[in-house]
Amino acid sequence: MTAPPIDFSHLTPDERIQLAEQLRDSVEPANIGPDEAQAAELRHRRAALASDADPGEPWEAVIDDIEKRGE
């Protein structure tokens, strides 16, 4: 059974941010991070990137191209 959602509408945006930061700080660092399936996917992607002979265009070149097209 799920608990009803908590209404935070009475809090200001700054108070909501402060509350979110306090909630985040209350989580133990050991409990944060990817689970094993996510870690495996990250390892797979890193290996694929390392084996790719064509890593793509540098981001600066992509930005220049977009700016030239006026997008």
mmCIF file of the N, C-alpha and C atoms, coordinates in Angstrom:
data_MODEL
# 
_entry.id   MODEL 
# 
loop_
_atom_site.group_PDB 
_atom_site.id 
_atom_site.type_symbol 
_atom_site.label_atom_id 
_atom_site.label_alt_id 
_atom_site.label_comp_id 
_atom_site.label_asym_id 
_atom_site.label_entity_id 
_atom_site.label_seq_id 
_atom_site.pdbx_PDB_ins_code 
_atom_site.Cartn_x 
_atom_site.Cartn_y 
_atom_site.Cartn_z 
_atom_site.occupancy 
_atom_site.B_iso_or_equiv 
_atom_site.pdbx_formal_charge 
_atom_site.auth_seq_id 
_atom_site.auth_comp_id 
_atom_site.auth_asym_id 
_atom_site.auth_atom_id 
_atom_site.pdbx_PDB_model_num 
ATOM 1   N N  . MET A 1 1  ? 0.850  -1.172 0.000   1.00 0.00 ? 1  MET A N  1 
ATOM 2   C CA . MET A 1 1  ? 0.000  0.000  0.000   1.00 0.00 ? 1  MET A CA 1 
ATOM 3   C C  . MET A 1 1  ? 0.895  1.234  0.000   1.00 0.00 ? 1  MET A C  1 
ATOM 4   N N  . THR A 1 2  ? 0.568  2.184  -0.858  1.00 0.00 ? 2  THR A N  1 
ATOM 5   C CA . THR A 1 2  ? 1.374  3.396  -0.938  1.00 0.00 ? 2  THR A CA 1 
ATOM 6   C C  . THR A 1 2  ? 0.756  4.493  -0.096  1.00 0.00 ? 2  THR A C  1 
ATOM 7   N N  . ALA A 1 3  ? 1.630  5.335  0.423   1.00 0.00 ? 3  ALA A N  1 
ATOM 8   C CA . ALA A 1 3  ? 1.179  6.471  1.232   1.00 0.00 ? 3  ALA A CA 1 
ATOM 9   C C  . ALA A 1 3  ? 0.654  7.560  0.308   1.00 0.00 ? 3  ALA A C  1 
ATOM 10  N N  . PRO A 1 4  ? -0.295 8.349  0.774   1.00 0.00 ? 4  PRO A N  1 
ATOM 11  C CA . PRO A 1 4  ? -0.785 9.447  -0.056  1.00 0.00 ? 4  PRO A CA 1 
ATOM 12  C C  . PRO A 1 4  ? 0.334  10.455 -0.279  1.00 0.00 ? 4  PRO A C  1 
ATOM 13  N N  . PRO A 1 5  ? 0.327  11.137 -1.426  1.00 0.00 ? 5  PRO A N  1 
ATOM 14  C CA . PRO A 1 5  ? 1.382  12.112 -1.688  1.00 0.00 ? 5  PRO A CA 1 
ATOM 15  C C  . PRO A 1 5  ? 1.352  13.241 -0.657  1.00 0.00 ? 5  PRO A C  1 
ATOM 16  N N  . ILE A 1 6  ? 2.525  13.756 -0.366  1.00 0.00 ? 6  ILE A N  1 
ATOM 17  C CA . ILE A 1 6  ? 2.635  14.857 0.591   1.00 0.00 ? 6  ILE A CA 1 
ATOM 18  C C  . ILE A 1 6  ? 2.493  16.158 -0.177  1.00 0.00 ? 6  ILE A C  1 
ATOM 19  N N  . ASP A 1 7  ? 1.692  17.076 0.346   1.00 0.00 ? 7  ASP A N  1 
ATOM 20  C CA . ASP A 1 7  ? 1.454  18.371 -0.299  1.00 0.00 ? 7  ASP A CA 1 
ATOM 21  C C  . ASP A 1 7  ? 2.513  19.373 0.152   1.00 0.00 ? 7  ASP A C  1 
ATOM 22  N N  . PHE A 1 8  ? 3.334  19.812 -0.779  1.00 0.00 ? 8  PHE A N  1 
ATOM 23  C CA . PHE A 1 8  ? 4.374  20.789 -0.478  1.00 0.00 ? 8  PHE A CA 1 
ATOM 24  C C  . PHE A 1 8  ? 4.013  22.178 -0.996  1.00 0.00 ? 8  PHE A C  1 
ATOM 25  N N  . SER A 1 9  ? 2.777  22.376 -1.410  1.00 0.00 ? 9  SER A N  1 
ATOM 26  C CA . SER A 1 9  ? 2.387  23.644 -2.028  1.00 0.00 ? 9  SER A CA 1 
ATOM 27  C C  . SER A 1 9  ? 2.501  24.834 -1.083  1.00 0.00 ? 9  SER A C  1 
ATOM 28  N N  . HIS A 1 10 ? 2.533  24.580 0.217   1.00 0.00 ? 10 HIS A N  1 
ATOM 29  C CA . HIS A 1 10 ? 2.648  25.676 1.172   1.00 0.00 ? 10 HIS A CA 1 
ATOM 30  C C  . HIS A 1 10 ? 4.088  26.181 1.309   1.00 0.00 ? 10 HIS A C  1 
ATOM 31  N N  . LEU A 1 11 ? 5.035  25.441 0.745   1.00 0.00 ? 11 LEU A N  1 
ATOM 32  C CA . LEU A 1 11 ? 6.446  25.829 0.824   1.00 0.00 ? 11 LEU A CA 1 
ATOM 33  C C  . LEU A 1 11 ? 6.818  26.724 -0.355  1.00 0.00 ? 11 LEU A C  1 
ATOM 34  N N  . THR A 1 12 ? 7.721  27.649 -0.102  1.00 0.00 ? 12 THR A N  1 
ATOM 35  C CA . THR A 1 12 ? 8.235  28.488 -1.179  1.00 0.00 ? 12 THR A CA 1 
ATOM 36  C C  . THR A 1 12 ? 9.184  27.646 -2.032  1.00 0.00 ? 12 THR A C  1 
ATOM 37  N N  . PRO A 1 13 ? 9.483  28.093 -3.244  1.00 0.00 ? 13 PRO A N  1 
ATOM 38  C CA . PRO A 1 13 ? 10.457 27.347 -4.045  1.00 0.00 ? 13 PRO A CA 1 
ATOM 39  C C  . PRO A 1 13 ? 11.795 27.156 -3.328  1.00 0.00 ? 13 PRO A C  1 
ATOM 40  N N  . ASP A 1 14 ? 12.281 28.192 -2.641  1.00 0.00 ? 14 ASP A N  1 
ATOM 41  C CA . ASP A 1 14 ? 13.536 28.055 -1.902  1.00 0.00 ? 14 ASP A CA 1 
ATOM 42  C C  . ASP A 1 14 ? 13.425 27.013 -0.792  1.00 0.00 ? 14 ASP A C  1 
ATOM 43  N N  . GLU A 1 15 ? 12.295 26.974 -0.108  1.00 0.00 ? 15 GLU A N  1 
ATOM 44  C CA . GLU A 1 15 ? 12.097 25.990 0.957   1.00 0.00 ? 15 GLU A CA 1 
ATOM 45  C C  . GLU A 1 15 ? 12.036 24.567 0.382   1.00 0.00 ? 15 GLU A C  1 
ATOM 46  N N  . ARG A 1 16 ? 11.428 24.420 -0.793  1.00 0.00 ? 16 ARG A N  1 
ATOM 47  C CA . ARG A 1 16 ? 11.364 23.111 -1.428  1.00 0.00 ? 16 ARG A CA 1 
ATOM 48  C C  . ARG A 1 16 ? 12.766 22.633 -1.813  1.00 0.00 ? 16 ARG A C  1 
ATOM 49  N N  . ILE A 1 17 ? 13.568 23.544 -2.343  1.00 0.00 ? 17 ILE A N  1 
ATOM 50  C CA . ILE A 1 17 ? 14.939 23.196 -2.709  1.00 0.00 ? 17 ILE A CA 1 
ATOM 51  C C  . ILE A 1 17 ? 15.720 22.796 -1.471  1.00 0.00 ? 17 ILE A C  1 
ATOM 52  N N  . GLN A 1 18 ? 15.574 23.557 -0.392  1.00 0.00 ? 18 GLN A N  1 
ATOM 53  C CA . GLN A 1 18 ? 16.273 23.240 0.856   1.00 0.00 ? 18 GLN A CA 1 
ATOM 54  C C  . GLN A 1 18 ? 15.841 21.863 1.369   1.00 0.00 ? 18 GLN A C  1 
ATOM 55  N N  . LEU A 1 19 ? 14.555 21.575 1.293   1.00 0.00 ? 19 LEU A N  1 
ATOM 56  C CA . LEU A 1 19 ? 14.053 20.271 1.726   1.00 0.00 ? 19 LEU A CA 1 
ATOM 57  C C  . LEU A 1 19 ? 14.637 19.155 0.866   1.00 0.00 ? 19 LEU A C  1 
ATOM 58  N N  . ALA A 1 20 ? 14.672 19.364 -0.451  1.00 0.00 ? 20 ALA A N  1 
ATOM 59  C CA . ALA A 1 20 ? 15.246 18.356 -1.351  1.00 0.00 ? 20 ALA A CA 1 
ATOM 60  C C  . ALA A 1 20 ? 16.717 18.121 -1.027  1.00 0.00 ? 20 ALA A C  1 
ATOM 61  N N  . GLU A 1 21 ? 17.450 19.188 -0.744  1.00 0.00 ? 21 GLU A N  1 
ATOM 62  C CA . GLU A 1 21 ? 18.861 19.048 -0.390  1.00 0.00 ? 21 GLU A CA 1 
ATOM 63  C C  . GLU A 1 21 ? 19.025 18.277 0.920   1.00 0.00 ? 21 GLU A C  1 
ATOM 64  N N  . GLN A 1 22 ? 18.162 18.554 1.882   1.00 0.00 ? 22 GLN A N  1 
ATOM 65  C CA . GLN A 1 22 ? 18.229 17.845 3.151   1.00 0.00 ? 22 GLN A CA 1 
ATOM 66  C C  . GLN A 1 22 ? 17.902 16.367 2.966   1.00 0.00 ? 22 GLN A C  1 
ATOM 67  N N  . LEU A 1 23 ? 16.921 16.058 2.117   1.00 0.00 ? 23 LEU A N  1 
ATOM 68  C CA . LEU A 1 23 ? 16.592 14.664 1.841   1.00 0.00 ? 23 LEU A CA 1 
ATOM 69  C C  . LEU A 1 23 ? 17.766 13.963 1.177   1.00 0.00 ? 23 LEU A C  1 
ATOM 70  N N  . ARG A 1 24 ? 18.369 14.619 0.217   1.00 0.00 ? 24 ARG A N  1 
ATOM 71  C CA . ARG A 1 24 ? 19.513 14.037 -0.499  1.00 0.00 ? 24 ARG A CA 1 
ATOM 72  C C  . ARG A 1 24 ? 20.671 13.790 0.467   1.00 0.00 ? 24 ARG A C  1 
ATOM 73  N N  . ASP A 1 25 ? 20.937 14.744 1.336   1.00 0.00 ? 25 ASP A N  1 
ATOM 74  C CA . ASP A 1 25 ? 22.034 14.611 2.292   1.00 0.00 ? 25 ASP A CA 1 
ATOM 75  C C  . ASP A 1 25 ? 21.781 13.513 3.319   1.00 0.00 ? 25 ASP A C  1 
ATOM 76  N N  . SER A 1 26 ? 20.514 13.130 3.490   1.00 0.00 ? 26 SER A N  1 
ATOM 77  C CA . SER A 1 26 ? 20.187 12.119 4.490   1.00 0.00 ? 26 SER A CA 1 
ATOM 78  C C  . SER A 1 26 ? 20.442 10.692 3.994   1.00 0.00 ? 26 SER A C  1 
ATOM 79  N N  . VAL A 1 27 ? 20.728 10.530 2.711   1.00 0.00 ? 27 VAL A N  1 
ATOM 80  C CA . VAL A 1 27 ? 20.982 9.207  2.139   1.00 0.00 ? 27 VAL A CA 1 
ATOM 81  C C  . VAL A 1 27 ? 22.468 8.886  2.273   1.00 0.00 ? 27 VAL A C  1 
ATOM 82  N N  . GLU A 1 28 ? 22.757 7.708  2.763   1.00 0.00 ? 28 GLU A N  1 
ATOM 83  C CA . GLU A 1 28 ? 24.145 7.275  2.909   1.00 0.00 ? 28 GLU A CA 1 
ATOM 84  C C  . GLU A 1 28 ? 24.799 7.137  1.539   1.00 0.00 ? 28 GLU A C  1 
ATOM 85  N N  . PRO A 1 29 ? 26.019 7.629  1.374   1.00 0.00 ? 29 PRO A N  1 
ATOM 86  C CA . PRO A 1 29 ? 26.694 7.539  0.071   1.00 0.00 ? 29 PRO A CA 1 
ATOM 87  C C  . PRO A 1 29 ? 26.796 6.113  -0.462  1.00 0.00 ? 29 PRO A C  1 
ATOM 88  N N  . ALA A 1 30 ? 26.916 5.144  0.410   1.00 0.00 ? 30 ALA A N  1 
ATOM 89  C CA . ALA A 1 30 ? 27.019 3.748  -0.034  1.00 0.00 ? 30 ALA A CA 1 
ATOM 90  C C  . ALA A 1 30 ? 25.736 3.280  -0.706  1.00 0.00 ? 30 ALA A C  1 
ATOM 91  N N  . ASN A 1 31 ? 24.619 3.945  -0.437  1.00 0.00 ? 31 ASN A N  1 
ATOM 92  C CA . ASN A 1 31 ? 23.332 3.557  -1.002  1.00 0.00 ? 31 ASN A CA 1 
ATOM 93  C C  . ASN A 1 31 ? 23.012 4.301  -2.293  1.00 0.00 ? 31 ASN A C  1 
ATOM 94  N N  . ILE A 1 32 ? 23.943 5.103  -2.768  1.00 0.00 ? 32 ILE A N  1 
ATOM 95  C CA . ILE A 1 32 ? 23.730 5.893  -3.973  1.00 0.00 ? 32 ILE A CA 1 
ATOM 96  C C  . ILE A 1 32 ? 24.600 5.321  -5.082  1.00 0.00 ? 32 ILE A C  1 
ATOM 97  N N  . GLY A 1 33 ? 24.087 5.294  -6.244  1.00 0.00 ? 33 GLY A N  1 
ATOM 98  C CA . GLY A 1 33 ? 24.883 4.847  -7.371  1.00 0.00 ? 33 GLY A CA 1 
ATOM 99  C C  . GLY A 1 33 ? 24.125 3.843  -8.197  1.00 0.00 ? 33 GLY A C  1 
ATOM 100 N N  . PRO A 1 34 ? 24.762 3.414  -9.270  1.00 0.00 ? 34 PRO A N  1 
ATOM 101 C CA . PRO A 1 34 ? 24.071 2.465  -10.142 1.00 0.00 ? 34 PRO A CA 1 
ATOM 102 C C  . PRO A 1 34 ? 23.974 1.084  -9.508  1.00 0.00 ? 34 PRO A C  1 
ATOM 103 N N  . ASP A 1 35 ? 22.870 0.399  -9.822  1.00 0.00 ? 35 ASP A N  1 
ATOM 104 C CA . ASP A 1 35 ? 22.777 -0.997 -9.386  1.00 0.00 ? 35 ASP A CA 1 
ATOM 105 C C  . ASP A 1 35 ? 23.642 -1.837 -10.337 1.00 0.00 ? 35 ASP A C  1 
ATOM 106 N N  . GLU A 1 36 ? 23.689 -3.128 -10.126 1.00 0.00 ? 36 GLU A N  1 
ATOM 107 C CA . GLU A 1 36 ? 24.595 -3.972 -10.914 1.00 0.00 ? 36 GLU A CA 1 
ATOM 108 C C  . GLU A 1 36 ? 24.245 -3.953 -12.401 1.00 0.00 ? 36 GLU A C  1 
ATOM 109 N N  . ALA A 1 37 ? 22.958 -3.959 -12.726 1.00 0.00 ? 37 ALA A N  1 
ATOM 110 C CA . ALA A 1 37 ? 22.558 -3.925 -14.141 1.00 0.00 ? 37 ALA A CA 1 
ATOM 111 C C  . ALA A 1 37 ? 22.996 -2.609 -14.791 1.00 0.00 ? 37 ALA A C  1 
ATOM 112 N N  . GLN A 1 38 ? 22.816 -1.503 -14.076 1.00 0.00 ? 38 GLN A N  1 
ATOM 113 C CA . GLN A 1 38 ? 23.242 -0.209 -14.608 1.00 0.00 ? 38 GLN A CA 1 
ATOM 114 C C  . GLN A 1 38 ? 24.756 -0.150 -14.747 1.00 0.00 ? 38 GLN A C  1 
ATOM 115 N N  . ALA A 1 39 ? 25.480 -0.682 -13.773 1.00 0.00 ? 39 ALA A N  1 
ATOM 116 C CA . ALA A 1 39 ? 26.941 -0.691 -13.829 1.00 0.00 ? 39 ALA A CA 1 
ATOM 117 C C  . ALA A 1 39 ? 27.424 -1.533 -15.010 1.00 0.00 ? 39 ALA A C  1 
ATOM 118 N N  . ALA A 1 40 ? 26.765 -2.656 -15.264 1.00 0.00 ? 40 ALA A N  1 
ATOM 119 C CA . ALA A 1 40 ? 27.134 -3.498 -16.399 1.00 0.00 ? 40 ALA A CA 1 
ATOM 120 C C  . ALA A 1 40 ? 26.910 -2.756 -17.711 1.00 0.00 ? 40 ALA A C  1 
ATOM 121 N N  . GLU A 1 41 ? 25.807 -2.037 -17.813 1.00 0.00 ? 41 GLU A N  1 
ATOM 122 C CA . GLU A 1 41 ? 25.527 -1.264 -19.016 1.00 0.00 ? 41 GLU A CA 1 
ATOM 123 C C  . GLU A 1 41 ? 26.562 -0.163 -19.210 1.00 0.00 ? 41 GLU A C  1 
ATOM 124 N N  . LEU A 1 42 ? 26.947 0.490  -18.134 1.00 0.00 ? 42 LEU A N  1 
ATOM 125 C CA . LEU A 1 42 ? 27.987 1.525  -18.227 1.00 0.00 ? 42 LEU A CA 1 
ATOM 126 C C  . LEU A 1 42 ? 29.313 0.925  -18.684 1.00 0.00 ? 42 LEU A C  1 
ATOM 127 N N  . ARG A 1 43 ? 29.677 -0.248 -18.155 1.00 0.00 ? 43 ARG A N  1 
ATOM 128 C CA . ARG A 1 43 ? 30.901 -0.910 -18.595 1.00 0.00 ? 43 ARG A CA 1 
ATOM 129 C C  . ARG A 1 43 ? 30.829 -1.269 -20.085 1.00 0.00 ? 43 ARG A C  1 
ATOM 130 N N  . HIS A 1 44 ? 29.669 -1.767 -20.513 1.00 0.00 ? 44 HIS A N  1 
ATOM 131 C CA . HIS A 1 44 ? 29.465 -2.115 -21.920 1.00 0.00 ? 44 HIS A CA 1 
ATOM 132 C C  . HIS A 1 44 ? 29.614 -0.881 -22.806 1.00 0.00 ? 44 HIS A C  1 
ATOM 133 N N  . ARG A 1 45 ? 29.007 0.210  -22.420 1.00 0.00 ? 45 ARG A N  1 
ATOM 134 C CA . ARG A 1 45 ? 29.090 1.439  -23.215 1.00 0.00 ? 45 ARG A CA 1 
ATOM 135 C C  . ARG A 1 45 ? 30.509 1.988  -23.248 1.00 0.00 ? 45 ARG A C  1 
ATOM 136 N N  . ARG A 1 46 ? 31.212 1.933  -22.129 1.00 0.00 ? 46 ARG A N  1 
ATOM 137 C CA . ARG A 1 46 ? 32.594 2.410  -22.093 1.00 0.00 ? 46 ARG A CA 1 
ATOM 138 C C  . ARG A 1 46 ? 33.474 1.558  -22.999 1.00 0.00 ? 46 ARG A C  1 
ATOM 139 N N  . ALA A 1 47 ? 33.281 0.246  -22.991 1.00 0.00 ? 47 ALA A N  1 
ATOM 140 C CA . ALA A 1 47 ? 34.057 -0.639 -23.857 1.00 0.00 ? 47 ALA A CA 1 
ATOM 141 C C  . ALA A 1 47 ? 33.743 -0.364 -25.330 1.00 0.00 ? 47 ALA A C  1 
ATOM 142 N N  . ALA A 1 48 ? 32.466 -0.136 -25.642 1.00 0.00 ? 48 ALA A N  1 
ATOM 143 C CA . ALA A 1 48 ? 32.088 0.161  -27.023 1.00 0.00 ? 48 ALA A CA 1 
ATOM 144 C C  . ALA A 1 48 ? 32.717 1.471  -27.479 1.00 0.00 ? 48 ALA A C  1 
ATOM 145 N N  . LEU A 1 49 ? 32.727 2.455  -26.616 1.00 0.00 ? 49 LEU A N  1 
ATOM 146 C CA . LEU A 1 49 ? 33.341 3.738  -26.943 1.00 0.00 ? 49 LEU A CA 1 
ATOM 147 C C  . LEU A 1 49 ? 34.841 3.584  -27.162 1.00 0.00 ? 49 LEU A C  1 
ATOM 148 N N  . ALA A 1 50 ? 35.490 2.811  -26.301 1.00 0.00 ? 50 ALA A N  1 
ATOM 149 C CA . ALA A 1 50 ? 36.935 2.620  -26.408 1.00 0.00 ? 50 ALA A CA 1 
ATOM 150 C C  . ALA A 1 50 ? 37.313 1.873  -27.684 1.00 0.00 ? 50 ALA A C  1 
ATOM 151 N N  . SER A 1 51 ? 36.457 0.986  -28.164 1.00 0.00 ? 51 SER A N  1 
ATOM 152 C CA . SER A 1 51 ? 36.774 0.206  -29.355 1.00 0.00 ? 51 SER A CA 1 
ATOM 153 C C  . SER A 1 51 ? 36.343 0.896  -30.642 1.00 0.00 ? 51 SER A C  1 
ATOM 154 N N  . ASP A 1 52 ? 35.634 2.007  -30.559 1.00 0.00 ? 52 ASP A N  1 
ATOM 155 C CA . ASP A 1 52 ? 35.134 2.718  -31.735 1.00 0.00 ? 52 ASP A CA 1 
ATOM 156 C C  . ASP A 1 52 ? 36.249 3.565  -32.343 1.00 0.00 ? 52 ASP A C  1 
ATOM 157 N N  . ALA A 1 53 ? 36.560 3.296  -33.612 1.00 0.00 ? 53 ALA A N  1 
ATOM 158 C CA . ALA A 1 53 ? 37.607 4.063  -34.296 1.00 0.00 ? 53 ALA A CA 1 
ATOM 159 C C  . ALA A 1 53 ? 37.113 5.449  -34.703 1.00 0.00 ? 53 ALA A C  1 
ATOM 160 N N  . ASP A 1 54 ? 35.802 5.668  -34.681 1.00 0.00 ? 54 ASP A N  1 
ATOM 161 C CA . ASP A 1 54 ? 35.239 6.966  -35.066 1.00 0.00 ? 54 ASP A CA 1 
ATOM 162 C C  . ASP A 1 54 ? 34.411 7.509  -33.909 1.00 0.00 ? 54 ASP A C  1 
ATOM 163 N N  . PRO A 1 55 ? 35.024 8.254  -32.997 1.00 0.00 ? 55 PRO A N  1 
ATOM 164 C CA . PRO A 1 55 ? 34.289 8.746  -31.836 1.00 0.00 ? 55 PRO A CA 1 
ATOM 165 C C  . PRO A 1 55 ? 33.327 9.888  -32.138 1.00 0.00 ? 55 PRO A C  1 
ATOM 166 N N  . GLY A 1 56 ? 33.274 10.350 -33.369 1.00 0.00 ? 56 GLY A N  1 
ATOM 167 C CA . GLY A 1 56 ? 32.363 11.434 -33.722 1.00 0.00 ? 56 GLY A CA 1 
ATOM 168 C C  . GLY A 1 56 ? 33.078 12.758 -33.820 1.00 0.00 ? 56 GLY A C  1 
ATOM 169 N N  . GLU A 1 57 ? 32.288 13.815 -33.906 1.00 0.00 ? 57 GLU A N  1 
ATOM 170 C CA . GLU A 1 57 ? 32.822 15.160 -34.051 1.00 0.00 ? 57 GLU A CA 1 
ATOM 171 C C  . GLU A 1 57 ? 33.040 15.789 -32.673 1.00 0.00 ? 57 GLU A C  1 
ATOM 172 N N  . PRO A 1 58 ? 34.070 16.622 -32.545 1.00 0.00 ? 58 PRO A N  1 
ATOM 173 C CA . PRO A 1 58 ? 34.227 17.372 -31.299 1.00 0.00 ? 58 PRO A CA 1 
ATOM 174 C C  . PRO A 1 58 ? 33.017 18.295 -31.089 1.00 0.00 ? 58 PRO A C  1 
ATOM 175 N N  . TRP A 1 59 ? 32.642 18.503 -29.857 1.00 0.00 ? 59 TRP A N  1 
ATOM 176 C CA . TRP A 1 59 ? 31.448 19.297 -29.587 1.00 0.00 ? 59 TRP A CA 1 
ATOM 177 C C  . TRP A 1 59 ? 31.586 20.710 -30.118 1.00 0.00 ? 59 TRP A C  1 
ATOM 178 N N  . GLU A 1 60 ? 32.796 21.247 -30.140 1.00 0.00 ? 60 GLU A N  1 
ATOM 179 C CA . GLU A 1 60 ? 32.983 22.605 -30.660 1.00 0.00 ? 60 GLU A CA 1 
ATOM 180 C C  . GLU A 1 60 ? 32.598 22.681 -32.132 1.00 0.00 ? 60 GLU A C  1 
ATOM 181 N N  . ALA A 1 61 ? 32.953 21.638 -32.909 1.00 0.00 ? 61 ALA A N  1 
ATOM 182 C CA . ALA A 1 61 ? 32.620 21.609 -34.330 1.00 0.00 ? 61 ALA A CA 1 
ATOM 183 C C  . ALA A 1 61 ? 31.108 21.494 -34.527 1.00 0.00 ? 61 ALA A C  1 
ATOM 184 N N  . VAL A 1 62 ? 30.456 20.733 -33.698 1.00 0.00 ? 62 VAL A N  1 
ATOM 185 C CA . VAL A 1 62 ? 29.005 20.584 -33.790 1.00 0.00 ? 62 VAL A CA 1 
ATOM 186 C C  . VAL A 1 62 ? 28.320 21.917 -33.498 1.00 0.00 ? 62 VAL A C  1 
ATOM 187 N N  . ILE A 1 63 ? 28.755 22.602 -32.460 1.00 0.00 ? 63 ILE A N  1 
ATOM 188 C CA . ILE A 1 63 ? 28.169 23.910 -32.119 1.00 0.00 ? 63 ILE A CA 1 
ATOM 189 C C  . ILE A 1 63 ? 28.397 24.899 -33.252 1.00 0.00 ? 63 ILE A C  1 
ATOM 190 N N  . ASP A 1 64 ? 29.597 24.922 -33.797 1.00 0.00 ? 64 ASP A N  1 
ATOM 191 C CA . ASP A 1 64 ? 29.885 25.826 -34.920 1.00 0.00 ? 64 ASP A CA 1 
ATOM 192 C C  . ASP A 1 64 ? 28.966 25.531 -36.100 1.00 0.00 ? 64 ASP A C  1 
ATOM 193 N N  . ASP A 1 65 ? 28.754 24.266 -36.404 1.00 0.00 ? 65 ASP A N  1 
ATOM 194 C CA . ASP A 1 65 ? 27.883 23.887 -37.509 1.00 0.00 ? 65 ASP A CA 1 
ATOM 195 C C  . ASP A 1 65 ? 26.453 24.345 -37.266 1.00 0.00 ? 65 ASP A C  1 
ATOM 196 N N  . ILE A 1 66 ? 25.964 24.169 -36.059 1.00 0.00 ? 66 ILE A N  1 
ATOM 197 C CA . ILE A 1 66 ? 24.595 24.595 -35.718 1.00 0.00 ? 66 ILE A CA 1 
ATOM 198 C C  . ILE A 1 66 ? 24.477 26.108 -35.852 1.00 0.00 ? 66 ILE A C  1 
ATOM 199 N N  . GLU A 1 67 ? 25.469 26.828 -35.357 1.00 0.00 ? 67 GLU A N  1 
ATOM 200 C CA . GLU A 1 67 ? 25.431 28.292 -35.438 1.00 0.00 ? 67 GLU A CA 1 
ATOM 201 C C  . GLU A 1 67 ? 25.481 28.775 -36.873 1.00 0.00 ? 67 GLU A C  1 
ATOM 202 N N  . LYS A 1 68 ? 26.243 28.105 -37.726 1.00 0.00 ? 68 LYS A N  1 
ATOM 203 C CA . LYS A 1 68 ? 26.317 28.481 -39.145 1.00 0.00 ? 68 LYS A CA 1 
ATOM 204 C C  . LYS A 1 68 ? 24.980 28.292 -39.842 1.00 0.00 ? 68 LYS A C  1 
ATOM 205 N N  . ARG A 1 69 ? 24.235 27.258 -39.437 1.00 0.00 ? 69 ARG A N  1 
ATOM 206 C CA . ARG A 1 69 ? 22.925 26.998 -40.036 1.00 0.00 ? 69 ARG A CA 1 
ATOM 207 C C  . ARG A 1 69 ? 21.850 27.908 -39.461 1.00 0.00 ? 69 ARG A C  1 
ATOM 208 N N  . GLY A 1 70 ? 22.168 28.604 -38.385 1.00 0.00 ? 70 GLY A N  1 
ATOM 209 C CA . GLY A 1 70 ? 21.190 29.529 -37.782 1.00 0.00 ? 70 GLY A CA 1 
ATOM 210 C C  . GLY A 1 70 ? 20.106 28.853 -36.981 1.00 0.00 ? 70 GLY A C  1 
ATOM 211 N N  . GLU A 1 71 ? 20.393 27.695 -36.434 1.00 0.00 ? 71 GLU A N  1 
ATOM 212 C CA . GLU A 1 71 ? 19.380 26.976 -35.637 1.00 0.00 ? 71 GLU A CA 1 
ATOM 213 C C  . GLU A 1 71 ? 19.470 27.349 -34.190 1.00 0.00 ? 71 GLU A C  1 
# 
